[in-house]
Amino acid sequence: MTTGDVIRKLRKEKGWTQQELGDRLGVQKSAIAKYESGRVKNLKRTTIKKMAEIFNVDPMVFIDSDAITTIDPQWGDDAANRDYLADKPDLLAIYNDLVKSDELTILFDKTKDLEPKDIESVLVFVQMLRKQRGMDD
């Protein structure tokens, strides 16, 4: 994953346009387009630092794209989470699904503070959908 790919991924995860990221960074939309397309090869250190602050990530993610999975502010320290869940395969599978899917993350986030009776209603609705689609027989 290139630096431009990392910038695009982080921007899209936030749901921002290039213009919105540019506004936060203090640059034009065209600069963001150049960063993402790879036309700018060496970002200034100050730009990297400010972008890391804006995205709440370690600046290393712009240099080493593998670092992006270990500092995700949504989930914390990925390696520590995986170590903790290593002997809990069912929970590790759920964690993996949540980390990989924006939709599941949103669903979890929107339901985590519901009352038990409300969660039961959500589960009934999900069971109905699954049955209609032939997923549960």
Buried (B, 14 or more C-beta within 10 A) or exposed (E): EEBBEBBBBBBEEBEBEBEBBBBBBEBEBEBBBBBBEEEBEEBEEEBBEBBBEBBEBBBBBBEEBEBBEBBBEEBEEBEEBBEEBEEEEEEBEBBEEBBEEEEEBEBEEEEEEEEEEEEEEEEEEEEEEEEEEEEEE
